[in-house]
Amino acid sequence: MKEITVAELKALKDTKADYQLVDVREEHELEICEIGGLHIPMGDVMDNLDKISKDKQVVIHCRSGARSGAICQALEAQGYNNVYNLKGGIIAWQLKLTLLLLNTKH
């Protein structure tokens, strides 16, 4: 399974790269932190394969990286070779942004 770091995802966002972001968390988890992209709860992903690109890089994320890792493996078994798990999930994203904000205040 391929992974992408928070820093690499931030670079994709900052450069407006052509990629797809898929959030596999449950609806109630979106209130905690939301970074954009297509929301497909984990249990619904296999019924929505038509919404997941095979033509560009696809970054899958969840809260910690565990569920998105499982989804990446399931998609790879379906022939997707362009999926990347966000290492550490939304927790890592929040931590990285917090650290960046703290560093800019000093």
Backbone as JSON, one array per atom type, in Angstrom:
{
  "sequence": "MKEITVAELKALKDTKADYQLVDVREEHELEICEIGGLHIPMGDVMDNLDKISKDKQVVIHCRSGARSGAICQALEAQGYNNVYNLKGGIIAWQLKLTLLLLNTKH",
  "N": [[0.85, -1.19, 0.0], [0.54, 2.16, -0.88], [1.58, 5.23, 0.61], [0.97, 8.63, 1.65], [2.34, 11.55, 3.0], [1.32, 14.07, 5.4], [2.59, 16.49, 4.8], [3.18, 16.11, 2.09], [0.58, 15.93, 1.05], [-0.33, 18.51, 1.68], [1.34, 19.96, -0.02], [0.31, 19.12, -2.49], [-2.24, 20.28, -2.34], [-1.52, 23.02, -2.09], [-0.26, 23.53, -4.53], [-2.29, 23.19, -6.23], [-2.62, 20.74, -7.53], [-3.68, 18.09, -9.75], [-5.63, 15.94, -8.36], [-7.51, 13.52, -6.45], [-9.33, 13.69, -3.47], [-10.48, 11.63, -0.96], [-12.66, 11.11, 1.65], [-13.19, 8.8, 4.1], [-14.46, 8.7, 6.51], [-17.11, 8.54, 9.01], [-20.28, 10.26, 8.89], [-20.78, 11.86, 11.23], [-18.19, 12.36, 12.08], [-17.18, 14.32, 10.49], [-17.63, 16.79, 11.57], [-15.59, 17.26, 13.35], [-13.15, 17.84, 12.03], [-12.57, 18.94, 8.77], [-11.3, 18.53, 5.58], [-11.96, 18.87, 2.98], [-12.76, 17.44, -0.25], [-14.21, 14.36, -1.53], [-16.8, 12.83, 0.19], [-17.23, 9.62, 1.25], [-18.54, 7.31, 3.21], [-16.8, 4.65, 4.89], [-18.13, 2.11, 4.78], [-19.6, 2.37, 2.48], [-17.98, 2.59, 0.3], [-17.27, 0.51, -1.58], [-19.58, 0.28, -3.02], [-19.56, 2.54, -4.47], [-17.62, 2.79, -6.43], [-17.53, 3.91, -8.94], [-17.29, 6.59, -8.5], [-14.72, 7.07, -7.8], [-11.66, 8.02, -8.99], [-9.69, 6.52, -11.57], [-7.8, 7.61, -13.04], [-6.16, 9.58, -11.99], [-4.08, 10.64, -9.22], [-5.26, 9.43, -6.15], [-6.09, 10.28, -2.97], [-6.77, 8.8, 0.03], [-8.45, 9.26, 3.08], [-8.94, 9.03, 6.68], [-9.74, 9.09, 10.16], [-7.41, 8.25, 11.58], [-5.85, 6.85, 9.81], [-6.09, 4.13, 9.68], [-8.61, 2.96, 8.79], [-8.7, 4.12, 6.23], [-6.43, 2.97, 5.17], [-7.21, 0.28, 4.99], [-9.22, 0.58, 3.09], [-7.7, 1.48, 0.91], [-6.25, -0.86, 0.38], [-8.37, -2.56, -0.34], [-9.28, -1.25, -2.64], [-7.01, -1.47, -4.25], [-7.09, -4.21, -4.68], [-9.21, -4.25, -6.39], [-8.12, -3.33, -8.68], [-7.18, -0.73, -8.71], [-4.41, 1.33, -9.0], [-3.55, 3.7, -8.16], [-4.0, 4.76, -5.68], [-3.54, 6.32, -2.51], [-2.8, 6.17, 0.9], [-3.47, 8.46, 3.46], [-1.05, 9.06, 5.64], [-1.35, 8.69, 9.05], [-3.74, 10.04, 9.03], [-6.52, 12.33, 9.6], [-5.88, 13.2, 12.09], [-3.09, 13.49, 12.06], [-2.98, 15.52, 10.15], [-4.25, 17.68, 11.51], [-2.46, 18.0, 13.64], [-0.09, 18.72, 12.29], [-0.86, 21.17, 11.1], [-1.37, 22.65, 13.41], [1.18, 22.77, 14.53], [2.49, 24.22, 12.52], [1.11, 26.67, 12.72], [1.85, 27.43, 15.32], [4.59, 27.76, 14.99], [4.66, 29.97, 13.29], [3.91, 32.02, 14.9], [6.03, 32.72, 16.43]],
  "CA": [[0.0, 0.0, 0.0], [1.28, 3.42, -0.96], [1.15, 6.24, 1.57], [1.35, 10.01, 1.41], [2.42, 12.26, 4.27], [0.57, 15.32, 5.5], [3.36, 17.51, 4.07], [2.99, 15.86, 0.66], [-0.8, 16.33, 0.71], [-0.37, 19.97, 1.71], [1.97, 20.42, -1.27], [-0.67, 18.91, -3.58], [-3.26, 21.32, -2.18], [-0.93, 24.34, -2.34], [0.08, 23.68, -5.95], [-3.51, 22.92, -6.98], [-2.37, 19.56, -8.37], [-4.86, 17.35, -10.17], [-5.74, 14.72, -7.58], [-8.82, 13.38, -5.81], [-9.27, 13.44, -2.04], [-11.67, 10.89, -0.53], [-12.79, 11.01, 3.1], [-13.99, 7.6, 4.38], [-14.99, 8.75, 7.88], [-18.56, 8.59, 9.14], [-20.85, 11.6, 8.81], [-20.6, 12.61, 12.48], [-16.78, 12.7, 12.25], [-16.86, 15.49, 9.67], [-17.72, 17.99, 12.42], [-14.33, 17.42, 14.08], [-12.23, 18.52, 11.11], [-12.91, 18.58, 7.4], [-10.28, 19.13, 4.7], [-12.42, 18.88, 1.6], [-12.79, 16.17, -0.96], [-15.42, 13.57, -1.66], [-17.09, 12.04, 1.38], [-17.89, 8.32, 1.07], [-18.26, 6.51, 4.41], [-16.08, 3.4, 4.61], [-19.04, 1.03, 4.42], [-20.24, 2.63, 1.19], [-16.98, 2.78, -0.76], [-17.3, -0.5, -2.64], [-20.78, 0.52, -3.83], [-19.39, 3.83, -5.15], [-16.35, 2.76, -7.16], [-17.63, 4.79, -10.1], [-16.97, 7.96, -8.08], [-13.3, 7.13, -7.47], [-10.9, 8.11, -10.24], [-8.58, 5.62, -11.88], [-6.95, 8.35, -13.97], [-5.27, 10.52, -11.31], [-3.76, 10.26, -7.87], [-6.38, 9.46, -5.22], [-5.65, 10.23, -1.57], [-7.86, 8.34, 0.89], [-8.13, 9.55, 4.49], [-9.91, 8.81, 7.75], [-9.3, 9.77, 11.37], [-6.03, 7.91, 11.97], [-5.14, 6.16, 8.73], [-6.37, 2.68, 9.7], [-9.72, 2.64, 7.86], [-8.31, 4.48, 4.86], [-5.47, 1.95, 4.73], [-8.0, -0.88, 4.58], [-9.89, 0.93, 1.83], [-6.68, 1.47, -0.15], [-5.98, -2.26, 0.04], [-9.55, -3.08, -1.05], [-9.29, -0.65, -3.98], [-5.92, -2.1, -5.0], [-7.58, -5.54, -5.08], [-10.15, -4.0, -7.48], [-7.37, -2.87, -9.84], [-6.72, 0.65, -8.56], [-2.98, 1.41, -8.69], [-3.32, 5.13, -8.0], [-4.54, 5.19, -4.38], [-2.56, 6.58, -1.46], [-3.34, 6.35, 2.23], [-2.9, 9.59, 4.2], [-0.39, 8.53, 6.83], [-1.76, 9.38, 10.27], [-5.1, 10.55, 8.86], [-6.88, 13.7, 9.92], [-5.16, 13.54, 13.33], [-1.78, 14.0, 11.64], [-3.23, 16.79, 9.47], [-4.51, 18.69, 12.53], [-1.21, 18.21, 14.37], [0.84, 19.44, 11.42], [-1.33, 22.55, 10.98], [-1.17, 23.29, 14.71], [2.61, 23.06, 14.65], [2.8, 25.3, 11.59], [0.59, 27.91, 13.29], [2.68, 27.79, 16.47], [5.89, 28.24, 14.48], [4.53, 31.29, 12.65], [3.66, 33.01, 15.93], [7.29, 33.06, 17.1]],
  "C": [[0.89, 1.24, 0.0], [0.71, 4.4, 0.06], [1.64, 7.61, 1.14], [1.37, 10.69, 2.78], [1.55, 13.51, 4.23], [1.28, 16.42, 4.7], [3.18, 17.35, 2.57], [1.57, 16.24, 0.22], [-0.93, 17.84, 0.71], [0.24, 20.55, 0.45], [1.03, 20.23, -2.45], [-1.73, 20.0, -3.54], [-2.71, 22.7, -2.59], [-0.64, 24.59, -3.82], [-1.13, 23.44, -6.86], [-3.33, 21.77, -7.99], [-3.69, 18.87, -8.7], [-4.88, 16.01, -9.45], [-7.16, 14.67, -7.0], [-8.6, 13.03, -4.34], [-10.58, 12.77, -1.63], [-11.6, 10.67, 0.98], [-13.71, 9.83, 3.41], [-14.51, 7.56, 5.82], [-16.52, 8.75, 7.84], [-19.02, 10.04, 9.18], [-20.57, 12.44, 10.06], [-19.14, 13.03, 12.71], [-16.38, 13.95, 11.47], [-16.87, 16.77, 10.49], [-16.4, 18.28, 13.12], [-13.34, 18.24, 13.26], [-12.54, 18.03, 9.72], [-11.94, 19.3, 6.47], [-10.68, 19.09, 3.23], [-12.43, 17.49, 1.0], [-14.15, 15.51, -0.95], [-15.62, 12.74, -0.41], [-17.85, 10.78, 0.99], [-17.57, 7.51, 2.32], [-17.68, 5.15, 4.04], [-17.0, 2.29, 4.12], [-19.7, 1.19, 3.07], [-19.26, 2.69, 0.02], [-17.13, 1.78, -1.89], [-18.54, -0.38, -3.53], [-20.67, 1.82, -4.63], [-18.07, 3.9, -5.92], [-16.36, 3.7, -8.37], [-17.29, 6.24, -9.77], [-15.49, 8.15, -7.79], [-12.49, 7.02, -8.76], [-9.87, 6.99, -10.37], [-7.53, 6.34, -12.71], [-6.01, 9.36, -13.31], [-5.01, 10.02, -9.9], [-4.97, 10.45, -6.96], [-5.82, 9.29, -3.81], [-6.88, 9.89, -0.73], [-7.49, 8.69, 2.34], [-9.29, 9.24, 5.41], [-9.38, 9.54, 8.98], [-7.82, 9.52, 11.66], [-5.21, 7.24, 10.88], [-5.44, 4.67, 8.66], [-7.47, 2.3, 8.7], [-9.34, 2.97, 6.43], [-7.28, 3.5, 4.31], [-6.19, 0.7, 4.25], [-8.71, -0.63, 3.25], [-8.89, 0.95, 0.67], [-6.38, 0.03, -0.59], [-7.14, -2.88, -0.74], [-9.6, -2.53, -2.48], [-8.17, -1.24, -4.84], [-6.34, -3.48, -5.5], [-8.58, -5.43, -6.23], [-9.45, -3.43, -8.73], [-6.91, -1.42, -9.79], [-5.23, 0.62, -8.21], [-2.57, 2.85, -8.4], [-3.8, 5.66, -6.65], [-3.43, 5.28, -3.34], [-3.28, 6.81, -0.15], [-2.68, 7.56, 2.88], [-2.36, 9.08, 5.52], [-0.76, 9.35, 8.06], [-3.13, 10.0, 10.21], [-5.29, 12.0, 9.26], [-6.21, 14.15, 11.22], [-3.8, 14.13, 12.98], [-1.92, 15.36, 10.95], [-3.41, 17.92, 10.49], [-3.22, 19.02, 13.3], [-0.23, 19.04, 13.56], [0.42, 20.91, 11.3], [-1.14, 23.31, 12.28], [0.29, 23.67, 14.89], [3.03, 24.2, 13.72], [2.33, 26.65, 12.15], [1.44, 28.37, 14.48], [4.02, 28.35, 16.02], [5.8, 29.62, 13.85], [4.29, 32.38, 13.67], [4.94, 33.44, 16.64], [8.25, 33.77, 16.18]]
}
